[in-house]
Amino acid sequence: MQNTMTKSFAYFGTPYVASDTLAYLLEHGYRPSVVITSPDAPRGRGMALTPCEAKVVAQANGIPVITPTKITEEVVAEVASYGCDYGIVVAYGKILPESLIQSFPKGLINVHYSLLPKYRGASPVESALRNGESVTGVAIQQLVYQLDAGDILASVEVPIEQNETTRELRPRLVAIGAELLVSLLPSFENGTAVPIPQDHALATHSRKILKSEGELNLEDDARENWNTYRALAESPGTYFFADRHGKRVRVKILTASFNGTVFTPDRVIPEGKKEMSYKDFLK
């Protein structure tokens, strides 16, 4: 499917959230002039340098890639050399300086996975689940040099299913966000999109999740444990400590369930052991 796009754009993004959205843009005829993403990083057991998902998609489609460790003025100049009218930001993972934002005639737009101004910041999907929300959404904002505070160009409300974790909700939001972005771009490019200012007094913030926050005490409130498990299921995961055969072990939770009153791990990996059922672990 092709479109009549005349504007050129740069694309900023790193993980699968960004690569899936980039793939969707390409399928619908929106091809960035350049992709800016994170440098290759050590991954896997061998810790070999590996390109991020967005770089893989860009290279597979012959799109130039820039992989700065930091957005310096030299990088701003390099991006500007592509002469892009605007930029799209999807889970890039780095703070973008004001000079970069201002270098695009039409600015930068950002896909954010909450209904702004709620859950600005690094972990909107996790925060919605952790707080037991029944509804979240996707917002596309005009990027400004203030955390997720730009005018809203488009948004859509998304119900959260009762048993959804980040493993299911995030990909669903990414797909919805990609569709919303493609539907917005024609009006954004021709200047007819109507920006709606955020009510900053209603803003809430979602900070970066720490690995230590995944520790659960199975004696704590069951619903809170369930919501924490749902929020951290994709990354960094949840775990608990238990005494087993006279030894205190760390136990990673792979899957869990909640019947409304009781939180139960289903599949677990005790430290140094293989995956097993929680029932087998208790034997």
SVG drawing of the C-alpha trace seen along z (x, -y; Angstrom):
<svg xmlns="http://www.w3.org/2000/svg" viewBox="-12 -25 43 58">
<polyline fill="none" stroke="black" stroke-width="0.4" points="0.0,0.0 1.4,-3.4 0.5,-6.9 0.9,-10.4 3.4,-11.5 5.6,-14.3 7.3,-15.0 10.5,-13.4 11.0,-12.2 13.6,-10.7 12.7,-7.8 14.0,-7.5 13.5,-4.1 15.2,-1.1 13.4,2.0 10.7,4.2 8.1,1.5 9.9,-0.7 10.8,2.0 7.1,3.2 5.9,-0.4 8.6,-1.0 7.6,2.2 4.0,1.0 5.0,-2.4 6.9,-0.8 4.0,1.5 1.8,-1.6 4.3,-3.5 5.9,-5.7 9.7,-5.3 12.0,-7.3 15.1,-9.0 17.2,-7.9 16.7,-5.8 18.4,-6.9 18.7,-4.1 21.0,-2.7 24.4,-1.3 24.8,2.5 24.9,4.0 26.1,7.3 23.3,9.9 22.8,13.6 25.0,16.1 28.0,15.2 27.4,11.5 28.1,10.9 27.5,7.3 24.0,7.4 22.0,4.8 18.7,3.6 15.4,4.6 14.8,1.2 18.3,1.3 17.6,4.8 14.4,3.6 16.1,0.5 19.0,2.3 16.8,5.0 15.0,2.2 18.1,0.3 17.5,-2.7 20.5,-4.6 21.1,-4.1 22.8,-6.4 23.7,-4.8 24.9,-7.5 25.7,-6.8 24.6,-10.4 22.8,-13.1 25.6,-15.7 25.6,-18.7 27.5,-16.7 24.8,-14.2 22.1,-16.9 24.0,-18.2 24.3,-14.7 20.6,-14.1 19.8,-17.6 21.9,-16.7 19.1,-14.4 16.8,-17.4 13.8,-15.8 10.7,-17.8 9.9,-16.1 10.8,-13.2 8.9,-10.3 9.9,-9.0 8.9,-5.6 10.6,-4.2 14.0,-5.7 15.3,-5.6 17.4,-8.8 16.7,-12.4 16.5,-14.5 18.0,-18.0 16.0,-21.1 18.4,-21.8 17.4,-18.5 13.7,-19.2 14.0,-22.6 16.1,-21.3 13.0,-19.9 10.7,-22.4 7.6,-20.5 9.1,-19.2 9.0,-15.8 6.0,-13.6 6.1,-10.9 3.9,-7.7 3.3,-7.3 1.5,-4.3 -0.9,-6.0 -3.7,-8.6 -1.6,-11.6 -1.2,-13.5 -1.6,-10.3 1.5,-8.2 4.1,-10.5 7.6,-8.9 9.4,-5.7 6.9,-3.0 3.3,-3.9 2.2,-0.3 3.7,1.1 2.2,-1.7 -1.3,-1.2 -1.2,2.6 0.5,2.1 -2.2,-0.4 -5.0,2.0 -6.3,-0.3 -9.1,1.1 -8.4,-1.4 -5.3,-2.8 -4.6,-4.0 -2.2,-5.5 -1.4,-9.2 0.6,-10.9 2.1,-14.1 4.0,-17.0 7.4,-16.6 8.6,-19.4 11.7,-19.8 9.7,-18.7 8.8,-15.1 5.8,-14.0 4.2,-17.5 3.5,-18.3 0.1,-18.9 -1.9,-15.8 -2.4,-15.3 -4.3,-12.0 -5.3,-9.5 -7.4,-6.3 -8.7,-4.7 -7.9,-1.0 -9.6,1.3 -7.3,3.6 -8.3,7.2 -8.6,8.8 -5.7,11.2 -3.5,9.2 0.2,8.7 2.8,6.6 3.5,9.6 0.0,9.2 -0.9,5.6 2.3,3.9 2.2,5.6 -1.5,4.8 -0.9,1.1 2.0,1.0 -0.2,2.3 -3.0,-0.2 -0.4,-3.0 1.0,-2.2 -2.5,-2.3 -3.2,-5.6 0.1,-7.0 -0.5,-6.1 -4.0,-7.6 -2.6,-10.8 0.3,-11.4 -1.7,-12.8 -3.3,-15.6 -0.1,-16.2 1.9,-16.5 -0.6,-18.9 -1.0,-21.0 -4.6,-20.2 -4.1,-18.1 -5.6,-19.9 -3.2,-20.0 -4.9,-19.8 -2.9,-21.1 -2.5,-18.8 -3.9,-19.8 -0.6,-19.7 -2.4,-19.8 -3.6,-16.3 -0.2,-14.9 1.1,-11.7 4.5,-10.2 5.8,-6.7 9.5,-6.2 11.9,-3.6 11.3,-0.2 14.1,1.3 14.9,5.0 14.5,5.1 10.9,4.1 10.2,7.6 10.6,9.2 7.3,10.4 6.4,11.6 3.7,14.2 2.2,13.3 1.5,9.8 -1.8,8.5 -2.8,11.0 -4.2,8.4 -1.1,6.2 1.1,9.2 -1.0,10.0 -0.8,6.5 2.9,6.3 3.3,9.7 1.2,8.4 3.2,5.2 6.6,6.7 5.9,10.0 7.7,9.0 10.6,7.3 12.3,7.4 10.1,10.2 9.0,11.1 10.5,13.5 10.2,14.5 12.5,16.1 11.6,19.4 13.1,22.0 13.5,25.3 15.2,28.4 16.9,26.4 18.2,23.7 16.9,20.2 16.4,19.9 15.4,17.2 12.5,18.4 11.6,16.7 7.9,16.6 7.2,17.4 3.4,17.5 0.9,16.9 -2.9,16.7 -5.3,14.8 -8.8,16.0 -10.0,12.8 -8.6,13.6 -5.5,15.7 -2.4,15.1 -0.7,18.3 2.6,18.8 2.0,21.4 5.3,22.0 8.6,21.2 12.4,21.5 14.1,22.0 17.7,20.7 20.0,23.2 17.1,25.5 15.0,26.0 11.5,24.8 8.8,26.6 5.3,26.2 4.8,24.4 3.2,27.5 6.3,29.5 8.4,26.8 6.4,27.1 7.1,30.9"/>
</svg>
